[in-house]
Amino acid sequence: MYFCLKNNPVMPFHYLKPFFRNLLKKKVITSINILGLSIGISAALVIYLIVQYDYSFDQYEPDGARIYRIVLHGENFENAGVPVPLPRSLAPVTGIEQSTFLMGINDWGTKVTVPQANNKPPGIFRKQDKFIFADSNYFSIFPRQWLAGSPAVSLKDPYQLVLAESLAKRYFPDLPLQQIVGRTLMIDDSIGTVVSGVVKDLTTKTDFDHEAFITLATIPASGLKEDHQWTEWTSTNSVNQAILKLSPGVSATKVEQQISKIYKQHSSRDDKSFLRLQPLSDIHFNENLEGKASKPILVNLTLLAVFILLLGSINFINLSTAQASERAKEIGMRKILGSSKRQLVARYLSETYLLTIISTFFSLLITPLLIKGFADFMPEGLDVQRLWQPHTLLFLVILVGIVGLLSGIYPALVLTGIKPLSVTKNQTLSATGNNRRVWLRQTLTVSQFVIAQVFIIGVLVVNRQVHYAMQKDMGFRKDAIVNFYVPFDFSHPDNKKFVLRDRLRSIPEIQAVSLGNQPPAIGGSMTTSIKYQEGKKELDIPVDLREGDTGFISLYHIRLVAGRNVLPSDSSHEFLVNETLARMLGFQQPGDAVGHSLKGDHSAIHIVGVMADFHLASVRTAIHPMVFQYGQKYGYVMHVALSPSPDNWKKAIAKMQLAWRAVYPDQDFDYQFLDKTIQGFYQQEQQLSKLLSWAAGVAILISCLGLLGLVIFTANQRIKEIGIRKVLGASVAQIIALLSKDFVRLVAIAFVIAVPFAWWATHQWLQNFAYHTELSWWIFAIGGITMLAIALLILSLRAGRAAMANPVNSLRTE
């Protein structure tokens, strides 16, 4: 690469030497520029890694644009699953090239037992969480590389099992993969399986990352139809998913219509629920259907990266144009010596690109620290190694090109616009040009502080909403409540869980124990459908469902506003309903619903009481209609209320562990505090708060670096004026005020501009919550005062240093 002056080639090192000499001469300004740019580039790089990682999901499936998942939509819900009989009823549907159905096994992890030869004790592996039932078409839609066995027959007959390579080596570490085929595994102590194939572990990202596949035909063959709702059209579980691959050129809408028609023919539900096809490309991003990422968040992250890069570039432009007068003579002399404007622009842009490359080097040192510091926010699987992938390096090259051009083009045009003859007259910068540059610097400075103040206000609003959600009365007791799953085989129920419940009730540090299904508020949903008929009025309503013994209501302090609690019974014939459902049924007074009947799946169920409304999930969603019924036979969650004193909790949990080991000696004891579970509902908001806090900190840092650079430059430009004022009696405070007033005015203008933007953005975000905090004026006031206080601190430190300097030093040349 050559740089030309007077049409003579000059070697790069001849050019680099004055460049680095100039950098060292202005150490502070150079450091500010490098720090601002490197922070911006590292932030953009981290955000790029997050966005690229999420968009890399499910890219390996052939013909992915023709792959869809059937999902259920209702009036108050969405579900990623379908009724279990539906996939077996799709034969009449035209336009489907292939279809597969996969079913989850249980909610608490699978136990795998590996028999050993020579009477050795079997190998036991608990909490294996990537097991599913699948049919023989699974690997046609989600292909894997086969290491042993054949895809044509490996998922054809009952009790067959296909393992991923890592699992196969875990269960049979001493056997070659080919010899693992034919070996037996016991699943959950009830299903004996034979390994029929081994597939290679996936190296690409996918939401269908299962590692063990039991033949779907095992369910009817082993008598598990009832446990897995084999013939039930009115119940849906999100782990039971139907995947379709449409024929080329077939419209998804036409297939949707055919499938919905079949669903309506078989389902007894009269509500407004329907089936639709969800594209494979939407599965990872659809939060309403258990997606693991959010496109709006990724878009906002991208905008955040742009803003932070702009802040760094604005610093560079501001400081470069502010120093234009110092380089004016150099540029003028180069023009007199024959340099063209094009050559000078190229020279200045080259300097900018070199500075950007240096900043990029420092950003590569900062990025691993950011990834480590924000590990909770990073998607699982994203690590520092992805920094050195080809696509990341290509992104950096493009980023350097854009940032270098954005930062350098305007200062280059300003500097090269100097007239050569003005150098000899010491009039390198015209008043008009100077005023234009001052106006630009002020505009860019205001822009920086607008961005910073919007971030500050955003942090305050998000933190306030998180605090509001955490502290809100949910309508039930959530403190000092412990929940845990109990081992339970639906096919062969036993009484062990009741033995454990009685043991727990005898522990003095425990106030109450109940057995049922999920707690009052959960992260997902448990729904069913009920019918209500009164005269000509007939309603079919999807409702949330909870089950438990008679102690459930009192343990959670759920208030009954009318009627009584349910009574023990072998069959469900009594309901408690919440106030919302009572109103939906048409009763103005909740107590009027008592004595009326609802129809469940099979029989009429009487309303015996009405519960006060309580939250069934996070405050994002409104309270849904719900029913509670007596049910402990199939209960799989133990609910334990500890004494309110935290000092007794360790004792209580230690005694709970002893009771557990006495009943389940070969099972691990895992528990969760309910209030911690509820905090998990707001993990996304907590991550957003952390991200915004980081973004606000970066924005403040970069903005204040720019402000510091401008103050330093202004103080240096006015150093003789300051000396004269001191000689004439001006105080330090007066001089600080003189140097600071213009910058304070810019921060105040930025605040006025930032408030409406911040109000609109936070108001829109709060609309995602059915229940949210209010936008109070003091939130915006704190944001403005915070930014003003930080700016005043920066101004006072540097302006104060200039004001306290000895005026003799600045005036000795006069």
C-alpha positions in Angstrom: 0.0 0.0 0.0 1.4 3.4 -1.0 0.4 7.0 -0.1 1.3 9.6 -2.7 2.5 13.1 -2.2 3.5 15.2 -5.4 2.9 12.0 -7.3 5.9 10.4 -5.6 5.4 7.1 -3.8 6.1 7.1 -0.1 6.6 3.9 1.9 4.0 3.3 4.6 6.5 3.5 7.5 7.4 7.0 6.4 3.8 7.9 6.8 3.3 6.0 10.0 6.1 7.7 11.9 4.4 11.2 12.0 1.1 9.5 12.6 2.2 7.9 15.8 4.2 11.0 16.8 1.0 13.0 16.5 -0.9 10.4 18.6 1.8 10.5 21.4 1.8 14.3 21.3 -1.9 14.4 22.1 -2.1 11.5 24.6 -5.3 12.4 26.3 -7.3 13.1 23.2 -6.0 10.0 21.5 -6.8 7.9 24.6 -10.4 9.3 24.7 -10.8 8.5 21.0 -9.4 4.9 21.3 -11.4 4.2 24.5 -14.6 5.4 23.1 -14.3 3.5 19.8 -13.0 0.3 21.4 -16.0 0.3 23.9 -18.4 0.8 21.0 -16.8 -1.8 18.9 -16.7 -4.4 21.7 -20.3 -3.7 22.5 -21.3 -4.2 18.9 -19.2 -7.3 18.7 -20.9 -8.9 21.7 -24.3 -8.0 20.4 -23.4 -9.4 17.0 -22.4 -12.7 18.6 -25.8 -12.9 20.4 -27.9 -12.0 17.3 -25.9 -14.4 15.0 -26.1 -17.2 17.5 -29.9 -17.0 17.7 -30.4 -16.7 14.0 -28.2 -19.8 13.4 -30.9 -22.1 14.9 -32.5 -24.8 12.7 -30.6 -23.9 9.6 -29.4 -27.5 8.9 -32.8 -29.1 8.0 -33.1 -29.7 4.3 -36.1 -27.8 2.8 -36.5 -25.9 6.1 -38.9 -23.4 4.5 -41.4 -26.3 4.0 -41.3 -27.5 7.6 -44.0 -26.4 10.0 -45.2 -27.3 13.5 -48.9 -27.6 14.2 -49.9 -25.4 17.2 -53.2 -24.7 19.0 -54.5 -21.2 19.4 -57.4 -20.3 21.7 -59.1 -17.2 22.9 -56.9 -16.9 26.0 -54.0 -19.2 25.2 -51.5 -20.6 22.7 -50.0 -24.0 23.0 -47.1 -25.5 21.1 -48.6 -29.0 21.3 -51.6 -30.7 19.8 -54.1 -33.4 21.0 -52.4 -36.8 20.9 -54.9 -38.4 18.4 -54.5 -35.6 15.8 -51.4 -36.9 14.0 -53.0 -40.3 13.5 -56.0 -38.6 11.8 -54.0 -36.6 9.1 -54.2 -39.2 6.4 -57.0 -37.4 4.4 -55.0 -34.1 4.4 -53.5 -33.4 1.0 -50.3 -31.4 0.6 -48.2 -33.1 3.3 -45.0 -34.8 2.1 -44.0 -36.1 5.5 -45.1 -35.8 9.1 -43.8 -36.9 12.4 -45.1 -36.8 16.0 -42.9 -36.6 19.1 -44.0 -36.8 22.8 -42.3 -35.9 26.0 -41.9 -38.6 28.6 -42.3 -36.7 31.9 -41.7 -33.4 33.6 -39.0 -34.4 36.1 -36.4 -36.2 34.1 -36.0 -39.8 33.0 -34.4 -42.6 35.0 -32.3 -45.0 32.9 -31.1 -48.3 34.2 -28.4 -50.2 32.3 -28.3 -54.0 33.2 -24.8 -55.4 33.7 -23.4 -58.9 33.1 -22.1 -61.3 35.7 -24.6 -60.2 38.4 -22.9 -56.8 38.7 -25.1 -53.9 40.0 -26.8 -52.1 37.2 -25.8 -48.6 36.1 -28.3 -46.0 37.1 -28.6 -42.6 35.4 -31.2 -40.1 36.7 -32.7 -36.9 35.4 -31.9 -37.7 31.7 -33.8 -34.8 30.1 -33.7 -35.2 26.4 -35.7 -38.4 26.0 -38.8 -38.4 23.7 -41.2 -40.8 22.1 -40.9 -40.5 18.3 -42.1 -42.2 15.1 -40.1 -43.5 12.2 -40.4 -40.3 10.2 -38.6 -38.2 12.7 -35.2 -38.6 11.1 -36.6 -37.8 7.7 -37.4 -34.3 8.8 -34.6 -33.9 11.3 -31.8 -35.9 9.7 -28.8 -37.2 11.7 -25.7 -39.1 10.6 -26.1 -42.8 11.5 -23.2 -44.5 13.2 -24.9 -47.8 13.9 -28.3 -49.3 12.9 -30.5 -48.2 10.0 -33.0 -45.3 9.9 -35.4 -47.4 7.9 -36.1 -49.9 10.8 -34.7 -48.3 13.9 -37.9 -46.6 15.0 -40.4 -49.0 13.5 -41.3 -51.6 16.2 -42.3 -51.1 19.9 -39.6 -50.9 22.5 -36.8 -49.7 20.1 -34.5 -47.0 21.2 -32.1 -44.8 19.2 -29.3 -43.0 21.2 -27.1 -40.1 20.4 -23.4 -40.9 20.3 -22.6 -39.1 23.6 -25.4 -41.0 25.5 -24.4 -44.3 24.0 -20.8 -43.8 25.2 -22.1 -42.7 28.6 -24.3 -45.8 29.1 -21.9 -48.3 27.5 -18.4 -46.8 27.8 -16.5 -50.0 27.1 -18.3 -51.1 23.9 -17.8 -50.1 20.3 -20.9 -48.4 18.8 -21.8 -51.3 16.6 -22.0 -53.6 19.6 -24.3 -51.3 21.5 -27.1 -52.1 19.1 -29.1 -54.9 20.7 -28.3 -53.9 24.3 -31.2 -53.3 26.7 -32.1 -50.3 28.8 -34.8 -49.9 31.4 -36.7 -46.5 31.2 -38.3 -45.2 34.5 -38.3 -48.8 35.9 -41.3 -49.6 33.7 -40.3 -49.7 30.0 -37.7 -52.2 28.7 -36.1 -51.0 25.5 -33.6 -52.4 23.0 -31.0 -50.1 21.4 -31.7 -50.2 17.6 -29.4 -47.4 16.4 -26.8 -44.8 17.3 -26.7 -41.3 15.7 -24.0 -38.7 15.7 -24.4 -35.7 18.1 -25.6 -32.6 16.4 -23.0 -29.9 15.9 -25.5 -27.3 14.7 -27.9 -25.3 16.8 -31.5 -26.5 16.9 -34.5 -26.5 19.3 -35.0 -30.1 18.4 -31.9 -31.3 20.2 -33.2 -34.6 21.6 -30.7 -37.3 22.4 -32.8 -40.4 23.0 -35.7 -41.6 20.9 -38.1 -44.4 22.0 -40.5 -45.8 19.4 -43.9 -44.1 19.6 -45.5 -47.5 19.1 -44.2 -48.4 22.6 -47.0 -46.4 24.2 -50.0 -48.5 23.0 -47.9 -51.7 23.2 -47.0 -51.2 26.9 -50.5 -50.1 28.1 -49.6 -46.4 28.5 -52.4 -45.0 26.4 -54.4 -43.6 29.2 -51.3 -42.0 30.9 -50.4 -40.3 27.6 -54.0 -39.2 26.6 -53.8 -41.4 23.5 -57.5 -40.9 22.6 -58.1 -37.5 24.4 -59.0 -34.7 22.0 -59.8 -32.0 24.5 -56.5 -31.9 26.4 -53.2 -30.5 25.0 -49.7 -30.6 26.3 -46.9 -28.6 24.8 -44.5 -31.5 24.8 -46.7 -33.4 22.3 -45.7 -31.9 19.0 -46.7 -32.6 15.4 -44.2 -31.6 12.7 -45.1 -31.4 9.0 -43.1 -31.1 5.8 -45.3 -29.8 3.1 -45.1 -30.8 -0.6 -43.3 -28.3 -2.9 -45.6 -25.4 -3.9 -48.3 -26.2 -1.4 -49.9 -23.3 0.6 -49.7 -23.6 4.4 -53.1 -21.9 4.6 -54.8 -24.7 2.6 -53.2 -27.4 4.9 -54.2 -25.4 8.0 -57.8 -25.4 6.9 -57.9 -29.1 6.4 -56.3 -29.8 9.7 -58.6 -27.4 11.6 -61.6 -29.1 10.0 -60.4 -32.5 11.3 -59.8 -31.0 14.7 -63.3 -29.5 14.9 -64.9 -32.8 13.8 -63.3 -34.8 16.6 -62.9 -32.3 19.5 -66.0 -31.7 21.7 -64.8 -28.2 22.5 -67.1 -25.4 21.3 -64.7 -22.6 22.0 -62.9 -20.5 19.5 -59.7 -22.6 19.5 -58.1 -23.5 16.2 -55.0 -25.1 14.8 -52.4 -23.3 12.6 -49.1 -24.0 11.1 -46.0 -22.4 12.6 -43.0 -22.1 10.3 -39.8 -23.7 11.5 -38.1 -20.3 11.3 -40.5 -18.9 13.9 -40.1 -21.7 16.5 -36.9 -20.3 18.1 -38.3 -16.8 18.3 -41.9 -17.1 19.3 -42.1 -16.5 23.1 -45.8 -17.2 23.3 -45.0 -20.8 22.0 -42.0 -21.4 24.3 -39.5 -19.9 22.0 -36.0 -19.4 23.5 -35.3 -16.0 21.9 -37.2 -12.8 21.0 -36.9 -11.0 17.7 -38.0 -7.7 19.2 -35.2 -8.0 21.8 -32.7 -8.9 19.0 -33.8 -5.9 17.0 -33.4 -3.7 20.1 -30.0 -5.1 20.7 -29.0 -4.3 17.2 -30.2 -0.7 17.6 -28.3 -0.5 20.9 -25.1 -1.5 19.1 -25.7 1.2 16.5 -26.3 3.8 19.2 -23.2 2.9 21.1 -21.1 2.9 17.9 -22.6 6.3 17.1 -21.5 7.6 20.5 -17.9 6.6 19.9 -18.0 8.0 16.3 -19.5 11.3 17.6 -16.6 11.6 20.1 -14.2 11.2 17.3 -15.9 13.8 15.0 -16.3 16.3 17.9 -12.7 16.1 18.9 -11.4 16.1 15.4 -13.3 19.2 14.3 -12.4 20.9 17.5 -8.8 20.5 16.7 -9.2 21.6 13.1 -7.4 24.9 13.8 -4.3 23.0 15.1 -3.9 21.0 11.9 -5.0 23.9 9.6 -1.4 25.0 8.9 -0.2 21.5 8.2 -3.0 21.0 5.7 -2.5 24.4 4.1 1.2 23.7 3.6 0.5 20.3 2.1 -1.8 22.0 -0.4 0.8 24.6 -1.3 3.3 21.8 -1.8 1.0 20.2 -4.4 -1.3 17.7 -2.5 -4.7 17.4 -4.0 -7.9 17.4 -1.9 -8.4 13.7 -2.8 -4.9 12.8 -1.5 -5.5 14.7 1.7 -8.9 13.1 2.3 -7.3 9.7 1.7 -4.5 10.6 4.1 -6.8 11.7 6.9 -9.1 8.7 6.4 -6.1 6.5 6.6 -5.2 8.0 9.9 -8.8 7.4 11.1 -8.7 3.8 9.9 -5.4 3.1 11.7 -6.9 4.5 14.9 -10.0 2.4 14.4 -7.9 -0.7 13.9 -6.0 0.0 17.1 -9.4 0.5 18.8 -10.5 -2.9 17.4 -7.4 -4.6 18.8 -8.3 -3.2 22.3 -12.0 -4.2 21.8 -10.9 -7.8 21.3 -9.3 -7.6 24.7 -12.4 -6.1 26.3 -14.9 -8.5 24.6 -14.1 -11.7 26.6 -14.5 -9.7 29.8 -17.9 -8.5 28.6 -19.0 -12.1 27.7 -17.9 -13.3 31.1 -19.5 -10.4 32.9 -22.8 -10.9 31.1 -22.8 -14.7 31.2 -26.4 -14.8 32.6 -27.6 -12.8 29.6 -25.7 -14.8 27.0 -27.5 -17.6 25.3 -26.4 -21.1 26.5 -23.6 -22.3 24.2 -22.2 -18.9 23.3 -18.6 -18.6 24.4 -15.4 -16.7 23.7 -14.4 -19.3 21.0 -17.0 -17.8 18.6 -14.8 -14.7 18.5 -12.4 -16.4 16.1 -14.9 -17.9 13.7 -14.6 -16.6 10.1 -18.0 -14.9 10.1 -17.0 -12.9 13.2 -13.7 -11.8 11.7 -15.6 -10.8 8.5 -18.0 -8.8 10.7 -15.1 -7.0 12.3 -13.6 -6.1 8.9 -16.9 -4.6 7.8 -17.4 -2.9 11.1 -13.9 -1.2 10.9 -14.8 -0.1 7.4 -18.1 1.5 8.4 -16.9 3.0 11.7 -13.7 4.4 10.1 -15.6 6.0 7.3 -18.4 7.3 9.6 -15.8 8.8 12.0 -13.4 10.2 9.5 -15.2 11.5 6.5 -16.6 14.7 7.9 -13.4 15.8 9.7 -11.5 15.0 6.6 -13.7 17.2 4.4 -13.5 20.0 7.0 -9.7 19.9 7.2 -9.2 19.6 3.4 -11.5 22.6 2.8 -8.9 25.0 4.0 -7.6 27.5 1.5 -3.8 27.4 1.0 -3.3 31.2 0.9 -5.1 31.7 4.3 -2.1 30.0 5.9 0.2 32.8 5.1 -2.3 35.3 6.6 -2.9 33.2 9.7 -6.6 33.0 8.8 -6.9 29.3 8.5 -10.5 29.0 9.6 -13.1 31.4 8.5 -15.7 32.7 11.0 -18.5 31.1 9.0 -16.8 27.7 8.9 -15.9 27.9 12.6 -19.5 28.7 13.5 -20.7 25.8 11.4 -18.3 23.4 13.2 -19.3 24.7 16.6 -23.0 24.2 15.8 -22.2 20.6 14.6 -20.2 19.8 17.8 -23.1 21.1 19.9 -25.6 19.1 18.0 -23.6 15.9 18.3 -22.9 16.5 22.0 -26.7 17.0 22.6 -27.3 13.7 20.6 -24.9 11.9 22.9 -26.5 13.0 26.0 -30.0 12.4 24.6 -29.0 8.7 24.1 -27.4 8.5 27.6 -30.5 10.0 29.3 -32.9 7.7 27.5 -30.9 4.8 28.7 -30.8 6.1 32.3 -34.6 6.6 32.3 -35.1 3.2 30.8 -33.1 1.6 33.6 -35.1 3.3 36.2 -38.5 2.3 34.7 -37.4 -1.4 34.1 -36.1 -1.6 37.7 -39.2 -0.1 39.1 -41.4 -2.6 37.1 -39.3 -5.5 38.3 -39.7 -4.3 41.9 -43.4 -3.8 41.4 -43.8 -7.4 40.0 -41.7 -8.9 42.8 -43.6 -7.1 45.6 -47.1 -7.3 44.2 -49.6 -9.2 46.2 -50.3 -12.3 44.0 -53.3 -13.3 46.0 -51.7 -16.3 47.7 -48.9 -17.0 50.1 -45.5 -17.3 48.3 -43.0 -16.8 51.2 -41.5 -19.8 53.0 -43.1 -22.3 50.6 -41.1 -25.3 49.3 -42.2 -27.3 46.3 -40.7 -30.6 44.9 -41.6 -33.4 42.6 -42.2 -36.8 44.0 -41.4 -39.9 41.9 -44.6 -41.2 40.5 -45.5 -43.9 38.0 -49.0 -43.2 36.5 -49.2 -46.8 35.3 -48.4 -48.3 38.7 -49.3 -45.8 41.4 -48.1 -46.5 45.0 -48.6 -45.0 48.4 -45.1 -43.8 49.0 -45.9 -40.2 48.4 -48.6 -40.4 51.1 -46.1 -41.9 53.5 -43.7 -39.1 52.8 -46.5 -36.5 53.3 -47.4 -37.9 56.7 -43.7 -37.9 57.7 -43.3 -34.3 56.7 -46.4 -33.3 58.6 -44.8 -34.5 61.8 -41.8 -32.2 61.5 -42.3 -29.3 64.0 -40.7 -26.6 61.7 -43.3 -27.3 59.0 -46.6 -25.6 59.3 -48.6 -27.5 56.6 -48.1 -30.0 53.8 -50.3 -30.6 50.7 -50.1 -32.9 47.7 -51.4 -32.0 44.3 -50.2 -30.8 40.9 -48.5 -27.4 40.2 -48.4 -24.4 42.6 -51.0 -21.5 42.1 -48.6 -19.6 39.8 -46.4 -21.4 37.2 -44.3 -20.5 34.2 -46.3 -22.4 31.7 -50.0 -23.3 31.7 -52.3 -26.2 32.6 -55.6 -25.9 30.9 -58.8 -27.8 30.3 -62.2 -26.9 28.9 -65.5 -26.7 30.8 -69.1 -26.2 29.6 -71.8 -24.3 31.2 -75.5 -24.4 30.2 -78.3 -22.4 31.8 -81.5 -22.3 29.8 -80.7 -21.3 26.3 -77.3 -20.0 27.4 -74.4 -22.3 26.6 -70.7 -21.5 27.1 -67.6 -23.5 26.3 -64.6 -21.9 28.2 -61.0 -22.8 28.3 -59.8 -22.6 32.0 -56.7 -23.0 34.0 -56.7 -26.0 36.2 -55.2 -26.8 39.6 -55.6 -29.9 41.7 -54.7 -30.8 45.2 -55.9 -32.2 48.5 -58.1 -30.4 50.9 -55.1 -28.6 52.5 -54.0 -26.9 49.3 -56.3 -23.8 49.7 -55.4 -23.2 53.3 -51.7 -23.8 52.8 -51.5 -21.0 50.2 -53.9 -18.7 52.1 -56.2 -18.6 49.1 -59.3 -16.7 50.2 -62.8 -18.1 49.7 -65.3 -15.3 49.0 -68.3 -17.7 48.9 -69.1 -21.3 49.6 -66.8 -23.9 51.0 -63.7 -25.9 50.2 -63.8 -29.2 48.2 -64.3 -32.4 50.0 -62.3 -35.6 49.6 -63.6 -37.9 46.9 -62.5 -40.8 44.6 -63.8 -38.9 41.6 -63.9 -35.2 40.8 -67.4 -34.0 41.3 -66.8 -30.6 43.0 -65.2 -27.4 41.7 -63.9 -24.2 43.2 -64.0 -21.4 40.6 -62.3 -18.0 40.7 -64.1 -14.7 40.6 -63.1 -14.1 36.9 -64.8 -17.4 35.9 -67.9 -16.6 38.0 -68.2 -13.3 36.1 -67.7 -15.0 32.7 -70.5 -17.3 33.6 -72.8 -14.3 34.0 -73.0 -13.9 37.8 -72.7 -10.3 39.1 -72.2 -11.5 42.6 -69.5 -14.3 42.9 -71.6 -16.1 45.5 -74.4 -16.6 43.1 -72.3 -19.2 41.2 -72.3 -21.6 44.1 -74.8 -24.5 43.5 -74.6 -24.3 39.7 -73.0 -27.0 37.7 -70.2 -27.2 35.1 -69.5 -30.0 32.7 -66.0 -31.4 32.4 -64.8 -34.1 30.1 -67.3 -36.7 31.3 -69.8 -35.6 33.9 -71.4 -32.6 35.6 -69.3 -31.0 38.4 -70.9 -28.8 41.0 -69.5 -25.4 42.0 -69.1 -25.5 45.8 -67.1 -22.4 46.3 -65.6 -19.2 44.8 -62.0 -18.2 45.3 -60.7 -14.7 45.3 -58.8 -14.0 42.1 -55.0 -14.7 42.3 -52.3 -14.5 39.7 -51.7 -17.8 37.8 -48.5 -16.6 36.1 -46.4 -13.4 35.9 -48.0 -9.9 35.8 -47.5 -9.9 32.1 -50.8 -11.8 31.7 -54.2 -11.0 33.0 -55.9 -13.4 35.5 -57.6 -16.2 33.5 -60.7 -18.1 34.5 -59.7 -21.1 36.6 -61.0 -24.1 38.5 -59.7 -26.1 41.4 -60.7 -29.7 42.1 -59.8 -32.3 44.7 -57.2 -34.6 43.4 -54.3 -36.3 45.1 -54.2 -39.8 43.6 -52.2 -38.5 40.6 -50.6 -35.7 42.5 -46.9 -35.4 41.8 -45.9 -32.1 43.6 -45.4 -31.8 47.3 -46.3 -28.3 48.7 -44.6 -27.6 52.1 -45.2 -24.4 54.1 -42.4 -23.7 56.5 -42.6 -21.7 59.7 -42.2 -17.9 58.9 -38.9 -17.7 60.8 -35.9 -18.2 58.4 -33.8 -19.4 61.3 -35.8 -22.7 61.3 -35.6 -23.3 57.5 -32.3 -25.1 57.5 -33.5 -27.4 60.2 -36.7 -28.1 58.4 -35.0 -28.8 55.1 -32.5 -31.1 56.8 -35.4 -33.1 58.3 -37.2 -33.1 55.0 -34.1 -34.7 53.4 -34.0 -37.4 56.1 -37.7 -38.1 55.5 -37.1 -38.3 51.8 -34.2 -40.7 52.1 -36.3 -42.9 54.3 -39.0 -43.2 51.6 -37.0 -42.8 48.4 -33.4 -44.0 49.3 -32.3 -44.2 45.7 -33.6 -40.8 44.5 -32.1 -37.3 44.8 -33.9 -34.7 46.8 -34.4 -31.5 44.8 -36.6 -28.6 46.0 -37.4 -25.0 45.1 -38.6 -22.1 47.1 -41.8 -20.8 45.5 -40.7 -17.1 45.8 -37.5 -18.0 43.9 -39.6 -19.7 41.2 -41.7 -16.6 40.9 -38.6 -14.4 40.6 -37.7 -16.6 37.6 -40.9 -15.4 35.8 -39.1 -12.1 35.5 -35.7 -13.3 34.4 -36.1 -11.6 31.0 -36.8 -8.3 32.7 -33.9 -8.7 35.1 -31.6 -9.4 32.1 -33.0 -6.4 30.3 -32.4 -4.3 33.4 -28.8 -5.5 33.5 -28.3 -4.9 29.8 -29.8 -1.4 30.0 -27.7 -0.6 33.1 -24.6 -1.7 31.1 -25.7 0.3 28.1 -26.4 3.4 30.2 -23.0 3.1 31.8 -21.3 2.8 28.5 -23.3 5.7 27.1 -22.5 7.9 30.1 -18.8 6.9 29.9 -18.5 7.6 26.2 -20.5 10.8 26.5 -18.4 12.0 29.4 -15.2 11.1 27.7 -16.3 13.3 24.8 -17.3 16.0 27.2 -13.9 15.8 28.9 -12.1 16.0 25.6 -14.1 19.1 24.6 -13.5 20.7 28.0 -9.8 20.0 27.7 -9.7 21.5 24.2 -11.8 24.6 25.3 -9.6 25.2 28.3 -6.4 24.9 26.2 -7.9 27.3 23.6 -8.9 29.9 26.3 -5.9 29.5 28.5 -4.6 33.0 28.0 -8.2 34.4 28.5 -8.4 32.5 31.8 -5.0 33.9 32.9 -6.1 37.5 32.1 -9.4 37.0 34.0 -7.5 35.7 37.1 -5.1 38.6 37.0 -8.2 40.9 36.9 -9.6 39.2 40.0 -11.9 36.5 38.7 -12.4 33.7 41.3 -12.0 30.0 40.6 -15.7 29.5 40.8 -16.4 32.2 38.3 -13.9 30.7 35.8 -15.4 27.2 36.3 -18.9 28.7 35.6 -17.6 30.5 32.6 -16.1 27.3 31.1 -19.1 25.1 32.1 -22.2 27.2 31.3 -22.3 26.3 27.6 -21.9 22.5 28.3 -24.5 22.6 31.1 -26.9 24.3 28.6 -26.3 21.4 26.1 -27.1 18.8 28.8 -30.3 20.6 29.7 -31.4 20.7 26.1 -30.6 17.0 25.8 -32.8 16.3 28.8 -35.8 18.2 27.2 -35.4 16.2 24.0 -34.8 12.9 25.8 -38.0 13.0 28.0 -40.6 12.5 25.2 -38.5 9.7 23.6 -38.0 8.0 26.9 -41.7 8.3 27.9 -42.8 6.8 24.6 -40.3 3.9 24.7 -41.0 3.0 28.3 -44.8 3.4 27.9 -44.7 1.0 24.9 -42.7 -1.5 26.9 -45.0 -1.4 29.9 -47.9 -2.3 27.7 -46.5 -5.8 27.6 -47.7 -6.2 31.2 -51.3 -6.6 32.2 -50.3 -5.1 35.5 -47.6 -2.5 35.7 -46.2 0.5 37.6 -47.0 4.0 36.7 -44.7 6.4 34.9 -44.1 9.1 37.5 -42.5 12.5 36.8 -39.8 11.9 39.4 -38.3 9.0 37.3 -37.6 11.5 34.5 -36.4 14.1 37.0 -33.9 11.6 38.5 -32.6 10.7 35.0 -32.0 14.4 34.2 -30.4 15.2 37.6 -28.2 12.1 37.4 -26.8 13.1 34.0 -26.4 16.7 35.0 -24.5 15.8 38.2 -22.1 13.5 36.3 -21.5 16.2 33.6 -20.9 18.9 36.3 -18.4 16.6 38.1 -16.5 16.1 34.8 -16.6 19.9 34.1 -15.6 20.9 37.6 -12.6 18.6 37.7 -11.1 19.8 34.4 -12.3 23.4 34.4 -11.2 23.7 38.0 -7.7 22.5 37.1 -7.6 25.2 34.4 -8.9 27.8 36.8 -6.4 27.1 39.5 -3.4 27.2 37.1 -0.8 29.9 37.7 -1.7 32.7 35.2 2.0 33.6 34.9 2.6 30.4 32.9 0.0 31.2 30.4 0.9 34.9 30.0 4.7 34.8 30.0 4.8 34.9 26.2 2.6 38.0 25.9 
